[in-house]
Amino acid sequence: MFTVKDGLPGNTIASVQEDRGGNLWVSSSGGLSKIEVGQDSQRVKIKCLNFDGV
């Protein structure tokens, strides 16, 4: 489980979708995040994309 402590912009999750590359896109109360999982499944990187009025 990921939270704002891990880099998500909000703790309330509305939706999670996986793209063709295996990345997870998470929409939360604070914005949109892309979660990239490394090929060894041990590395996880969270990128937060903040949009106003999407």
PDB file of N, CA, C and O in Angstrom:
ATOM      1  N   MET A   1       0.839  -1.168   0.000  1.00  0.00           N
ATOM      2  CA  MET A   1       0.000   0.000   0.000  1.00  0.00           C
ATOM      3  C   MET A   1       0.892   1.242   0.000  1.00  0.00           C
ATOM      4  O   MET A   1       1.871   1.321   0.742  1.00  0.00           O
ATOM      5  N   PHE A   2       0.539   2.195  -0.834  1.00  0.00           N
ATOM      6  CA  PHE A   2       1.265   3.458  -0.906  1.00  0.00           C
ATOM      7  C   PHE A   2       0.420   4.572  -0.319  1.00  0.00           C
ATOM      8  O   PHE A   2      -0.807   4.551  -0.421  1.00  0.00           O
ATOM      9  N   THR A   3       1.074   5.543   0.292  1.00  0.00           N
ATOM     10  CA  THR A   3       0.403   6.697   0.878  1.00  0.00           C
ATOM     11  C   THR A   3       1.164   7.961   0.501  1.00  0.00           C
ATOM     12  O   THR A   3       2.125   7.914  -0.268  1.00  0.00           O
ATOM     13  N   VAL A   4       0.725   9.091   1.051  1.00  0.00           N
ATOM     14  CA  VAL A   4       1.441  10.339   0.803  1.00  0.00           C
ATOM     15  C   VAL A   4       2.878  10.263   1.318  1.00  0.00           C
ATOM     16  O   VAL A   4       3.758  10.948   0.797  1.00  0.00           O
ATOM     17  N   LYS A   5       3.118   9.450   2.321  1.00  0.00           N
ATOM     18  CA  LYS A   5       4.483   9.273   2.839  1.00  0.00           C
ATOM     19  C   LYS A   5       5.409   8.647   1.793  1.00  0.00           C
ATOM     20  O   LYS A   5       6.624   8.844   1.825  1.00  0.00           O
ATOM     21  N   ASP A   6       4.809   7.884   0.859  1.00  0.00           N
ATOM     22  CA  ASP A   6       5.580   7.240  -0.201  1.00  0.00           C
ATOM     23  C   ASP A   6       5.681   8.104  -1.456  1.00  0.00           C
ATOM     24  O   ASP A   6       6.432   7.781  -2.377  1.00  0.00           O
ATOM     25  N   GLY A   7       4.929   9.196  -1.492  1.00  0.00           N
ATOM     26  CA  GLY A   7       4.996  10.086  -2.637  1.00  0.00           C
ATOM     27  C   GLY A   7       3.700  10.326  -3.372  1.00  0.00           C
ATOM     28  O   GLY A   7       3.667  11.128  -4.305  1.00  0.00           O
ATOM     29  N   LEU A   8       2.623   9.654  -2.981  1.00  0.00           N
ATOM     30  CA  LEU A   8       1.337   9.937  -3.621  1.00  0.00           C
ATOM     31  C   LEU A   8       0.863  11.327  -3.216  1.00  0.00           C
ATOM     32  O   LEU A   8       1.132  11.768  -2.098  1.00  0.00           O
ATOM     33  N   PRO A   9       0.158  12.027  -4.114  1.00  0.00           N
ATOM     34  CA  PRO A   9      -0.311  13.365  -3.762  1.00  0.00           C
ATOM     35  C   PRO A   9      -1.537  13.363  -2.848  1.00  0.00           C
ATOM     36  O   PRO A   9      -1.897  14.412  -2.314  1.00  0.00           O
ATOM     37  N   GLY A  10      -2.188  12.212  -2.656  1.00  0.00           N
ATOM     38  CA  GLY A  10      -3.353  12.118  -1.775  1.00  0.00           C
ATOM     39  C   GLY A  10      -3.596  10.681  -1.366  1.00  0.00           C
ATOM     40  O   GLY A  10      -3.221   9.756  -2.088  1.00  0.00           O
ATOM     41  N   ASN A  11      -4.220  10.485  -0.217  1.00  0.00           N
ATOM     42  CA  ASN A  11      -4.475   9.138   0.291  1.00  0.00           C
ATOM     43  C   ASN A  11      -5.797   8.539  -0.173  1.00  0.00           C
ATOM     44  O   ASN A  11      -5.997   7.331  -0.038  1.00  0.00           O
ATOM     45  N   THR A  12      -6.699   9.341  -0.710  1.00  0.00           N
ATOM     46  CA  THR A  12      -7.979   8.839  -1.173  1.00  0.00           C
ATOM     47  C   THR A  12      -7.860   8.496  -2.661  1.00  0.00           C
ATOM     48  O   THR A  12      -7.722   9.388  -3.498  1.00  0.00           O
ATOM     49  N   ILE A  13      -7.913   7.202  -2.985  1.00  0.00           N
ATOM     50  CA  ILE A  13      -7.720   6.719  -4.355  1.00  0.00           C
ATOM     51  C   ILE A  13      -9.071   6.559  -5.038  1.00  0.00           C
ATOM     52  O   ILE A  13      -9.982   5.937  -4.492  1.00  0.00           O
ATOM     53  N   ALA A  14      -9.197   7.126  -6.243  1.00  0.00           N
ATOM     54  CA  ALA A  14     -10.432   7.028  -7.012  1.00  0.00           C
ATOM     55  C   ALA A  14     -10.348   5.924  -8.059  1.00  0.00           C
ATOM     56  O   ALA A  14     -11.336   5.237  -8.318  1.00  0.00           O
ATOM     57  N   SER A  15      -9.167   5.747  -8.664  1.00  0.00           N
ATOM     58  CA  SER A  15      -9.041   4.785  -9.757  1.00  0.00           C
ATOM     59  C   SER A  15      -7.586   4.372  -9.930  1.00  0.00           C
ATOM     60  O   SER A  15      -6.668   5.141  -9.646  1.00  0.00           O
ATOM     61  N   VAL A  16      -7.394   3.130 -10.407  1.00  0.00           N
ATOM     62  CA  VAL A  16      -6.057   2.622 -10.736  1.00  0.00           C
ATOM     63  C   VAL A  16      -6.170   1.928 -12.091  1.00  0.00           C
ATOM     64  O   VAL A  16      -7.050   1.092 -12.297  1.00  0.00           O
ATOM     65  N   GLN A  17      -5.275   2.278 -13.008  1.00  0.00           N
ATOM     66  CA  GLN A  17      -5.253   1.664 -14.334  1.00  0.00           C
ATOM     67  C   GLN A  17      -3.820   1.282 -14.687  1.00  0.00           C
ATOM     68  O   GLN A  17      -2.877   1.988 -14.329  1.00  0.00           O
ATOM     69  N   GLU A  18      -3.660   0.172 -15.386  1.00  0.00           N
ATOM     70  CA  GLU A  18      -2.344  -0.266 -15.842  1.00  0.00           C
ATOM     71  C   GLU A  18      -2.215   0.039 -17.333  1.00  0.00           C
ATOM     72  O   GLU A  18      -3.137  -0.227 -18.104  1.00  0.00           O
ATOM     73  N   ASP A  19      -1.062   0.602 -17.745  1.00  0.00           N
ATOM     74  CA  ASP A  19      -0.856   0.870 -19.162  1.00  0.00           C
ATOM     75  C   ASP A  19      -0.106  -0.291 -19.820  1.00  0.00           C
ATOM     76  O   ASP A  19       0.235  -1.272 -19.160  1.00  0.00           O
ATOM     77  N   ARG A  20       0.140  -0.172 -21.097  1.00  0.00           N
ATOM     78  CA  ARG A  20       0.793  -1.250 -21.853  1.00  0.00           C
ATOM     79  C   ARG A  20       2.204  -1.544 -21.370  1.00  0.00           C
ATOM     80  O   ARG A  20       2.708  -2.651 -21.562  1.00  0.00           O
ATOM     81  N   GLY A  21       2.834  -0.577 -20.754  1.00  0.00           N
ATOM     82  CA  GLY A  21       4.195  -0.752 -20.248  1.00  0.00           C
ATOM     83  C   GLY A  21       4.260  -1.350 -18.854  1.00  0.00           C
ATOM     84  O   GLY A  21       5.348  -1.544 -18.313  1.00  0.00           O
ATOM     85  N   GLY A  22       3.095  -1.648 -18.262  1.00  0.00           N
ATOM     86  CA  GLY A  22       3.061  -2.222 -16.924  1.00  0.00           C
ATOM     87  C   GLY A  22       3.084  -1.195 -15.813  1.00  0.00           C
ATOM     88  O   GLY A  22       3.149  -1.556 -14.638  1.00  0.00           O
ATOM     89  N   ASN A  23       3.033   0.091 -16.168  1.00  0.00           N
ATOM     90  CA  ASN A  23       2.989   1.152 -15.166  1.00  0.00           C
ATOM     91  C   ASN A  23       1.574   1.292 -14.633  1.00  0.00           C
ATOM     92  O   ASN A  23       0.610   1.039 -15.356  1.00  0.00           O
ATOM     93  N   LEU A  24       1.441   1.689 -13.387  1.00  0.00           N
ATOM     94  CA  LEU A  24       0.133   1.939 -12.790  1.00  0.00           C
ATOM     95  C   LEU A  24      -0.117   3.435 -12.742  1.00  0.00           C
ATOM     96  O   LEU A  24       0.745   4.201 -12.310  1.00  0.00           O
ATOM     97  N   TRP A  25      -1.287   3.848 -13.182  1.00  0.00           N
ATOM     98  CA  TRP A  25      -1.721   5.234 -13.101  1.00  0.00           C
ATOM     99  C   TRP A  25      -2.791   5.304 -12.016  1.00  0.00           C
ATOM    100  O   TRP A  25      -3.796   4.595 -12.068  1.00  0.00           O
ATOM    101  N   VAL A  26      -2.557   6.169 -11.039  1.00  0.00           N
ATOM    102  CA  VAL A  26      -3.426   6.262  -9.871  1.00  0.00           C
ATOM    103  C   VAL A  26      -4.004   7.672  -9.784  1.00  0.00           C
ATOM    104  O   VAL A  26      -3.261   8.651  -9.706  1.00  0.00           O
ATOM    105  N   SER A  27      -5.325   7.769  -9.797  1.00  0.00           N
ATOM    106  CA  SER A  27      -5.945   9.074  -9.559  1.00  0.00           C
ATOM    107  C   SER A  27      -6.345   9.125  -8.092  1.00  0.00           C
ATOM    108  O   SER A  27      -6.992   8.219  -7.567  1.00  0.00           O
ATOM    109  N   SER A  28      -5.939  10.210  -7.449  1.00  0.00           N
ATOM    110  CA  SER A  28      -6.198  10.364  -6.021  1.00  0.00           C
ATOM    111  C   SER A  28      -6.777  11.738  -5.749  1.00  0.00           C
ATOM    112  O   SER A  28      -6.917  12.559  -6.655  1.00  0.00           O
ATOM    113  N   SER A  29      -7.107  11.975  -4.504  1.00  0.00           N
ATOM    114  CA  SER A  29      -7.680  13.261  -4.103  1.00  0.00           C
ATOM    115  C   SER A  29      -6.720  14.412  -4.356  1.00  0.00           C
ATOM    116  O   SER A  29      -7.151  15.563  -4.426  1.00  0.00           O
ATOM    117  N   GLY A  30      -5.427  14.131  -4.494  1.00  0.00           N
ATOM    118  CA  GLY A  30      -4.448  15.197  -4.684  1.00  0.00           C
ATOM    119  C   GLY A  30      -3.869  15.280  -6.079  1.00  0.00           C
ATOM    120  O   GLY A  30      -3.033  16.146  -6.339  1.00  0.00           O
ATOM    121  N   GLY A  31      -4.285  14.408  -6.989  1.00  0.00           N
ATOM    122  CA  GLY A  31      -3.759  14.473  -8.346  1.00  0.00           C
ATOM    123  C   GLY A  31      -3.552  13.097  -8.950  1.00  0.00           C
ATOM    124  O   GLY A  31      -4.019  12.089  -8.420  1.00  0.00           O
ATOM    125  N   LEU A  32      -2.843  13.074 -10.073  1.00  0.00           N
ATOM    126  CA  LEU A  32      -2.582  11.860 -10.818  1.00  0.00           C
ATOM    127  C   LEU A  32      -1.136  11.433 -10.603  1.00  0.00           C
ATOM    128  O   LEU A  32      -0.226  12.261 -10.642  1.00  0.00           O
ATOM    129  N   SER A  33      -0.927  10.140 -10.377  1.00  0.00           N
ATOM    130  CA  SER A  33       0.416   9.601 -10.156  1.00  0.00           C
ATOM    131  C   SER A  33       0.681   8.445 -11.095  1.00  0.00           C
ATOM    132  O   SER A  33      -0.221   7.679 -11.434  1.00  0.00           O
ATOM    133  N   LYS A  34       1.925   8.331 -11.509  1.00  0.00           N
ATOM    134  CA  LYS A  34       2.372   7.192 -12.306  1.00  0.00           C
ATOM    135  C   LYS A  34       3.317   6.382 -11.432  1.00  0.00           C
ATOM    136  O   LYS A  34       4.318   6.906 -10.942  1.00  0.00           O
ATOM    137  N   ILE A  35       3.004   5.117 -11.239  1.00  0.00           N
ATOM    138  CA  ILE A  35       3.855   4.243 -10.437  1.00  0.00           C
ATOM    139  C   ILE A  35       4.577   3.305 -11.380  1.00  0.00           C
ATOM    140  O   ILE A  35       3.954   2.493 -12.065  1.00  0.00           O
ATOM    141  N   GLU A  36       5.898   3.423 -11.412  1.00  0.00           N
ATOM    142  CA  GLU A  36       6.727   2.579 -12.265  1.00  0.00           C
ATOM    143  C   GLU A  36       7.356   1.481 -11.417  1.00  0.00           C
ATOM    144  O   GLU A  36       7.969   1.760 -10.387  1.00  0.00           O
ATOM    145  N   VAL A  37       7.204   0.246 -11.846  1.00  0.00           N
ATOM    146  CA  VAL A  37       7.790  -0.891 -11.145  1.00  0.00           C
ATOM    147  C   VAL A  37       8.934  -1.418 -11.988  1.00  0.00           C
ATOM    148  O   VAL A  37       8.752  -1.692 -13.174  1.00  0.00           O
ATOM    149  N   GLY A  38      10.122  -1.565 -11.391  1.00  0.00           N
ATOM    150  CA  GLY A  38      11.285  -2.067 -12.112  1.00  0.00           C
ATOM    151  C   GLY A  38      11.111  -3.516 -12.528  1.00  0.00           C
ATOM    152  O   GLY A  38      10.263  -4.230 -11.992  1.00  0.00           O
ATOM    153  N   GLN A  39      11.922  -3.946 -13.488  1.00  0.00           N
ATOM    154  CA  GLN A  39      11.806  -5.307 -14.005  1.00  0.00           C
ATOM    155  C   GLN A  39      12.056  -6.362 -12.942  1.00  0.00           C
ATOM    156  O   GLN A  39      11.542  -7.475 -13.052  1.00  0.00           O
ATOM    157  N   ASP A  40      12.827  -6.043 -11.926  1.00  0.00           N
ATOM    158  CA  ASP A  40      13.092  -7.016 -10.872  1.00  0.00           C
ATOM    159  C   ASP A  40      12.016  -6.981  -9.783  1.00  0.00           C
ATOM    160  O   ASP A  40      12.115  -7.690  -8.782  1.00  0.00           O
ATOM    161  N   SER A  41      10.996  -6.159  -9.983  1.00  0.00           N
ATOM    162  CA  SER A  41       9.865  -5.997  -9.049  1.00  0.00           C
ATOM    163  C   SER A  41      10.291  -5.511  -7.661  1.00  0.00           C
ATOM    164  O   SER A  41       9.486  -5.532  -6.731  1.00  0.00           O
ATOM    165  N   GLN A  42      11.519  -5.084  -7.513  1.00  0.00           N
ATOM    166  CA  GLN A  42      11.986  -4.574  -6.223  1.00  0.00           C
ATOM    167  C   GLN A  42      12.068  -3.051  -6.229  1.00  0.00           C
ATOM    168  O   GLN A  42      12.029  -2.421  -5.172  1.00  0.00           O
ATOM    169  N   ARG A  43      12.179  -2.465  -7.404  1.00  0.00           N
ATOM    170  CA  ARG A  43      12.291  -1.009  -7.506  1.00  0.00           C
ATOM    171  C   ARG A  43      10.928  -0.418  -7.859  1.00  0.00           C
ATOM    172  O   ARG A  43      10.273  -0.857  -8.804  1.00  0.00           O
ATOM    173  N   VAL A  44      10.518   0.572  -7.096  1.00  0.00           N
ATOM    174  CA  VAL A  44       9.260   1.260  -7.359  1.00  0.00           C
ATOM    175  C   VAL A  44       9.542   2.750  -7.347  1.00  0.00           C
ATOM    176  O   VAL A  44      10.177   3.267  -6.427  1.00  0.00           O
ATOM    177  N   LYS A  45       9.061   3.440  -8.379  1.00  0.00           N
ATOM    178  CA  LYS A  45       9.227   4.888  -8.457  1.00  0.00           C
ATOM    179  C   LYS A  45       7.847   5.497  -8.642  1.00  0.00           C
ATOM    180  O   LYS A  45       7.077   5.054  -9.494  1.00  0.00           O
ATOM    181  N   ILE A  46       7.535   6.505  -7.850  1.00  0.00           N
ATOM    182  CA  ILE A  46       6.255   7.198  -7.957  1.00  0.00           C
ATOM    183  C   ILE A  46       6.506   8.585  -8.528  1.00  0.00           C
ATOM    184  O   ILE A  46       7.302   9.352  -7.988  1.00  0.00           O
ATOM    185  N   LYS A  47       5.826   8.901  -9.620  1.00  0.00           N
ATOM    186  CA  LYS A  47       5.901  10.229 -10.220  1.00  0.00           C
ATOM    187  C   LYS A  47       4.535  10.867 -10.065  1.00  0.00           C
ATOM    188  O   LYS A  47       3.527  10.289 -10.472  1.00  0.00           O
ATOM    189  N   CYS A  48       4.492  12.045  -9.484  1.00  0.00           N
ATOM    190  CA  CYS A  48       3.229  12.747  -9.290  1.00  0.00           C
ATOM    191  C   CYS A  48       3.048  13.790 -10.378  1.00  0.00           C
ATOM    192  O   CYS A  48       3.942  14.597 -10.635  1.00  0.00           O
ATOM    193  N   LEU A  49       1.910  13.767 -11.003  1.00  0.00           N
ATOM    194  CA  LEU A  49       1.552  14.707 -12.050  1.00  0.00           C
ATOM    195  C   LEU A  49       0.352  15.494 -11.529  1.00  0.00           C
ATOM    196  O   LEU A  49      -0.731  14.934 -11.360  1.00  0.00           O
ATOM    197  N   ASN A  50       0.536  16.770 -11.277  1.00  0.00           N
ATOM    198  CA  ASN A  50      -0.549  17.578 -10.714  1.00  0.00           C
ATOM    199  C   ASN A  50      -1.179  18.414 -11.811  1.00  0.00           C
ATOM    200  O   ASN A  50      -0.497  19.160 -12.514  1.00  0.00           O
ATOM    201  N   PHE A  51      -2.493  18.281 -11.946  1.00  0.00           N
ATOM    202  CA  PHE A  51      -3.252  19.022 -12.932  1.00  0.00           C
ATOM    203  C   PHE A  51      -4.308  19.842 -12.226  1.00  0.00           C
ATOM    204  O   PHE A  51      -4.966  19.359 -11.304  1.00  0.00           O
ATOM    205  N   ASP A  52      -4.472  21.076 -12.653  1.00  0.00           N
ATOM    206  CA  ASP A  52      -5.536  21.911 -12.120  1.00  0.00           C
ATOM    207  C   ASP A  52      -6.717  21.893 -13.081  1.00  0.00           C
ATOM    208  O   ASP A  52      -6.580  22.273 -14.244  1.00  0.00           O
ATOM    209  N   GLY A  53      -7.863  21.458 -12.604  1.00  0.00           N
ATOM    210  CA  GLY A  53      -9.082  21.506 -13.400  1.00  0.00           C
ATOM    211  C   GLY A  53      -9.107  20.570 -14.587  1.00  0.00           C
ATOM    212  O   GLY A  53      -9.539  20.957 -15.673  1.00  0.00           O
ATOM    213  N   VAL A  54      -8.651  19.346 -14.397  1.00  0.00           N
ATOM    214  CA  VAL A  54      -8.674  18.369 -15.495  1.00  0.00           C
ATOM    215  C   VAL A  54     -10.090  18.002 -15.820  1.00  0.00           C
ATOM    216  O   VAL A  54     -10.327  17.192 -16.716  1.00  0.00           O
TER     217      VAL A  54
END
